[in-house]
């Protein structure tokens, strides 16, 4: 059995969830793998990020978000509202702040020592609900997806810009 590992690097924005259609990158990795029959795993390496498949949406709101993204965000907001203060969620607690502040590079997580950058409990919960991976079929050396189906990587942590990684593992014959 052949195994091919690669990754897709995603730049995310601050202020709102960042959705990125990674279908073309995953398709390229599958075709370059040489696997003719098998599966491809797309796995987020981050706890506030999710991976899912959905139809490609042609309609956008004025902010550039697709209607499906807006609808998903609105639904998730009802289940897990955005964290804007210390009382929205139990997470993060005092011990978590203290642990992050003891790391060799706390500035990467708490710019300027501002603990509000860890107010991302909603991002963790939303990504847990949506899921951190998808598994898809490879047939005849091609990624198998119907019609307008796309693979989306989303970062629900809106506290700051980040560089995120999606692992892509192709396995088969």
C-alpha positions, 0 to 999 in steps of 0.5 A: 500500500502506498502512503503519500503525506502533504499539507495545505497551508492556510492563512486566516483572518481576524474578526470572523471565521475564515473559510477556505475552499481547499478542493483544488489543493487536495485534488492536486495532492491526490493526483500527484500521489500516484494512488489509483484506488484508495482514500484521502484523509484531510485533517486539521492540525488545530483545535479551533479549525474544522474540515467539511464538505459542502456544495460550492455556493455562488452567492455572496453577501457584501462581506464576501462570505457565501450564503452557506457560510453565513447560514452556518455561522448564524446556526453556530452562533445560536448554539455557541455564541461568540466569546466577548467577555470572561462570563460567556464560557468557563474556558479559558480558566485562570490555570490555562492563562498561567500555563500559556504565560509560562510557555517559551513564546507566550507573545505568540498566543497573548500579543502584548500579554492581552489575555483576551486573545484566548477568548476563543471558547466558541471556536473550540466548541464550533470546530468540535461540533463540525469535526476536524477531518473528512475522508474521501474516496480516490478512484482511478487516481482522482478525488471522488466528489459529486458535482459542486461538492467542495472541501472547506477548511475553516478557522473559527478562532477570530481573535487574530490572523494565523497560519494554519495547516491541513494535513492531507494523507492519501493511502491506497494502491 
